[in-house]
Amino acid sequence: MRKIYRREIKSGWLRVWLLFISVTVANAQTTQTPTIQWQRLLGSSRGLYPKQAIRANNGGYAVVYSSVLRLSESGGTLWELKIPDSPDFPGYPNTPTFIAAVPDGGFGVLTYNQFKWSLARLNSDGTVRWIKSFADNTSSSSSSSRQFTGLIYMTDGGFLAIADISYSRMGSSAELYKFDNTGVNTIKTVIGFPGGNNPRPTSSAKRIIQTTDDNYLLVGAASGTSSPPTDWVAKLDPQLTVIWQKKLAGRGLEDVIISPYDNSAFIAVGSVTGTDTRSLTISANGDITDSSKIANRASFTSSFLIAGTNPNSHTIVDVVNERQGDIRLQTVMGKTLSYQQKLGGSGAETITGAVSGADGGFLMIGTTTSTDGDIQGKTNTDAEVWLVKVGPVANTVYSVKSGDWNDPVVWSCNCVPAAWQNVTINNMHTVRLDATMPAAACLNLEIIGTFSMQGSSISINGASITLDDTNIVTN
């Protein structure tokens, strides 16, 4: 009993001492931009359809460019798949465009060939479960053209795809296709903002998300009576019937997420002048409740939104024209701009997709012509597909259960804490670190629960702390 009591006293002293280190370091810490963790060049971007990156539901990422590329958290290739020909059109190659993650670790992929658009269902190992054609590829027709702009997985197990359909001299509308979990197209509908007296009304769908009430929110651009396209937002019910739709000032919305600060509201981005990025907060009934703009955006480019793992932040990604790193990240923490970061080199970069990582960082896909700056391994100025993963902005990881330090399921990020992350051991949780485990590292350590460390070491902000098997602290 005395031995146990003595160790508890030492453990308690250790907790206080570690907390002192944590507080001291935290007081000296300022917000820092994240560092690049890894990057990859995927080859020439010529002739490729939209390039997209998503987070897989069983860890890592999936990327669509000329094929489907499955990556680990650290960017290593797990598998790569060229989508096979559709059964009803053998001999005509399929090109993947958009991808959506499925809870079982698989994916849905929108793909097209010379004649048809299809939906493919992939298993988690990259094998094809089914491919089903559903719409004509009328891009070569003189009377109409169809181009898909997105695909999402729905909570009922099916998929929802959106497209723009143009009718030559009759304007354009948004097409929506709803599929069940076997790939059967259960609903097809066309929607658009009423054009009034405009002889060629246009309604262009850019992004759609499922809302917390199992309805849908669609954003894009629409024209009214004799007016140029402006921001368009529409709320749809599960049958894809319009509940309400509104036009908002701007040149069109490009992305939308559920607000991290109020899950009944939304944050959308677009542009007003073409050389700015405008962020809007949209209420549940479609009214603008907040708006801000950031200048110096490159013309004819798009912006993207990332709802990160930090529940009190979001990040806007767009493109500037500065030749010192064109991809710009603007992270908002607690509704206040926290920092800006630019990625790239002296050439030109574009961004075609962005997604949050499990660790709170970001993975972006785009193109680059640079051979310097942040770009590594590129020796020519041709445009290449560029994948770049940066670390987390809010470097906070907290325990969600008791267990071993090196067990990912113990932590909120589903990852082992890294040296750049702040770590909190929550109340009622005991986290163990002993001689059988690798040495641990973090930026700051806050212990509200219990930290049991024996015969191992932890590095806190670069300072190594070691306990031997009798719980004696050594530096």
PyMOL commands that set and color helices and strands:
alter all, ss='L'
color gray80, all
select helices_A, chain A and resi 2-28+168-170+408-410
alter helices_A, ss='H'
color red, helices_A
select strands_A, chain A and resi 36-44+52-55+61-64+68-71+77-81+95-101+107-112+116-122+128-136+145-153+159-166+172-179+185-191+203-210+216-222+230-236+242-248+253-258+266-270+276-282+288-295+304-306+313-319+327-333+336-343+349-356+362-368+384-390+396-398+403-404+422-425+430-434+440-442+444-447+450-454+457-460+463-467+473-474
alter strands_A, ss='S'
color yellow, strands_A
deselect
rebuild
show_as cartoon
